[in-house]
Structures are given as structure tokens and as C-alpha cells.
Amino acid sequence: MFSILERVLRFQRIHGTRRLGGEIWRRVKSRLNPSAQAAPDPLLPDDKGRVGGRELVAKHFEGCTPLRLFTVPAATPARVTLVTNSVHAETLDGKVAASLTFGALAARALGAKLRIVTRFERAQPAVLRAVLEAQAISLSHEIEFGFAPAGDAVYELDCQPGETFVATSWWTAAAVLASVPGERVIYLLQDDERTLYPYGDAHLRCSRVMANSGIRFAVSTKPLFDRLIFSGLQNIAARGIWFEPSQPEAFAERFNRLGALPESG
């Protein structure tokens, strides 16, 4: 019984109450009149627990679900929120460490507080502390942590007017852009993420985010920056900077350049 209830709640969360009611009524009618039973909808879950197409797509792009935010009065100091998948010892790698370093240095350059928001599991503060200690980075303000589980319709995060959000992948950028204005978003690029996918939905969605002319970009390494521009992403030329992760002491000057870029492409 629990598994059935769990499936019903998951279907309602993804498709809404009206769609759930229609699906229940369709199945009730089919039970009352088996001879008139319609062919199963391949896009919906079936009675055997197999996942429907719509649910499969929603699950595949779960990381793109918008952040659930509510506005609070502006506070001093300002805040930089970095959105990433996970900050955990088992998933820590060079790119995650570089993202955390970038977020910390961005907050320090702006004289702001740092908040780390994870989407797939709660952050381990000790991991962030180890990364910052390894880089000899200290912050003046206490670091905040938030958990915004992808696909969950219950949580909410506070958001200050003018708060800066740093996205660490195209899907976290999509999630942030669905909730805050583009001029408040910085997309940290450490790869040409389009090359991670064959041509299809994921490639298309990724390409659209990377071609967004309303956000700013921070690209790790000049060769990657040049390659992205050469591929046709002139929005990155107009609204992006590059930096070298191995030289954190030079970051503040380059980040100030990013802040001075125009607010619209």
C-alpha cells in the first residue's frame, strides 16, 4: 500500500492535482466497464508500476526544477548563493572544489556572505572547510547552507533583493533562471557542457542556457573561454570573464571586471 501511495503522491507532485484526478477517474471507469477500457497511455505510469514517459522526462531533468524562493528584506552584508549538486566527501572532485573556491572568493570580493545550496543531498560543512583551508581562504562572515531537493515541492529558501546566484552547471543555471532575474545570475563554466550529450533534449536545453544573453559567465581557463567564443557563443564574449583556478590571488581583480559588465546583453 505504501508503494502505491508513494507513486500517487509523486504523480501529483509532477503533474498536478487536476491531472491526478483525471487519471483516477479514467481508471475507475475502466474498472466499472472493462469492455470499454481504453488503450493505456504510454506517457503515464501503469498499474504494474512501470514509469510513464512524462514521469521519465521529469525525472531525467529533475535538476532543472525551479528553486522555491520567498523574498525577505535586504540585509547587510549582501549574500552570494552558490547552487550545486552536492558538497560531500564521496562526491568531491576538482571541479566541485573549484566551484566552492569560486563562490568563496566571489563573496569575499563583494564583501558578501556566502550561502551554499545543494540539490541532491545535504552539504557536509567539513568538506567546504577543508577546501577553503587548502586554498588558504578565509571569510569574514559565517557561511550558510541550504538544501533545495530537486523535484521536492515542500521546501522553501529565503532570497534577498539583489542577491547574487552562482550556478555551477547548465541544469542549476536553468533552475536559478526559473526563479530569479538573469542579471543576478553568474554561470560558472568549467567545460563546454554541450559536448557531454548526444544531440537530443539534454543537448538542446544545455545549448539554450549557454547561449543566454541575460546572464554573466565565469569561465575557468582562457583556452576554454576562447573555444566557447569560437563556437559561436558571442554572449560569453560580451558578458563573461575567464580566470585560472590555480591563481586565486588574481581572482578578485577579474571578478571586479565581471561585476562591471553591462546588466543586459
Sequence and secondary structure as in RCSB ss.txt:
>XXXX:A:sequence
MFSILERVLRFQRIHGTRRLGGEIWRRVKSRLNPSAQAAPDPLLPDDKGRVGGRELVAKHFEGCTPLRLFTVPAA
TPARVTLVTNSVHAETLDGKVAASLTFGALAARALGAKLRIVTRFERAQPAVLRAVLEAQAISLSHEIEFGFAPA
GDAVYELDCQPGETFVATSWWTAAAVLASVPGERVIYLLQDDERTLYPYGDAHLRCSRVMANSGIRFAVSTKPLF
DRLIFSGLQNIAARGIWFEPSQPEAFAERFNRLGALPESG
>XXXX:A:secstr
 HHHHHHHHHHHHHH HHHHHHHHHHHHHHHH GGG     TTS  TT    HHHHHHHHTGGGS   EEE    
SS EEEEEES   TTT  HHHHHHHHHHHHHHHHHT EEEEEESSS   HHHHHHHHHHTT   SS  EEEE  T
T SS  EEE TT EEEESSHHHHHHHHTTS GGGEEEEESS GGGGS TTHHHHHHHHHHT SSSEEEEESHHHH
HHHHHTT HHHHHHEEEE TT GGGHHHHHHHHHTS S  
